[in-house]
Amino acid sequence: MNGKIKTKTDKGYGFISREGEEKDLFFHSNDLEGISFDELQEGAEVTFEIEEGEKGLAAKKVKVAE
């Protein structure tokens, strides 16, 4: 899947917006690959997988798109 980093919090998580989807997707800093949470910028294009978590759908294996 593809999307963009919409928001980041100072608590180590954020949300990804996806084209054609109204609800943003949660991601946690532990699910980033190849980049640190501090290096990740809002608006960055990312790729990810979607998994069902405790609180609903979440992005996993989040990477900056090349």
C-alpha positions in Angstrom: 0.0 0.0 0.0 1.0 3.6 -0.5 0.3 6.7 1.5 1.7 9.9 3.0 2.6 10.8 6.6 -0.2 13.1 7.6 0.8 13.7 11.3 3.4 12.8 13.8 3.1 13.1 17.6 5.8 13.6 20.2 4.7 10.2 21.7 6.2 8.0 18.9 3.3 7.5 16.7 1.4 9.1 13.9 -1.1 8.7 11.1 -0.9 8.0 7.3 -3.4 9.3 4.8 -4.3 7.0 1.9 -5.8 8.1 -1.4 -9.5 7.2 -1.6 -9.8 6.4 2.1 -11.5 8.8 4.6 -10.0 7.3 7.7 -6.2 7.8 8.4 -4.1 4.8 9.3 -2.3 4.6 12.6 1.5 3.7 12.7 3.9 3.4 15.6 7.6 4.2 15.5 8.4 0.6 16.2 6.9 -0.3 12.8 9.3 1.9 10.8 12.0 0.3 8.6 15.1 2.0 7.3 14.3 5.4 8.9 14.1 6.7 12.4 10.9 8.4 13.7 12.9 11.6 14.1 14.1 11.6 10.5 10.6 10.9 9.1 8.9 14.1 7.8 5.2 14.9 7.6 4.2 14.7 3.9 6.7 11.9 3.1 5.5 9.3 0.7 5.6 5.8 2.3 4.8 2.2 1.6 3.4 -0.2 4.2 1.4 -3.3 5.0 -1.9 -3.2 6.8 -2.6 -5.4 9.8 -5.4 -5.7 12.2 -4.3 -4.5 15.6 -5.8 -4.2 19.1 -7.5 -1.0 18.2 -8.3 -1.6 14.5 -6.2 -1.4 11.3 -2.6 -0.2 11.6 0.3 0.3 9.2 3.2 -2.1 9.6 6.6 -2.3 7.9 6.5 1.4 7.1 9.2 2.5 4.6 9.9 5.8 2.8 8.9 5.3 -0.9 11.8 5.4 -3.4 
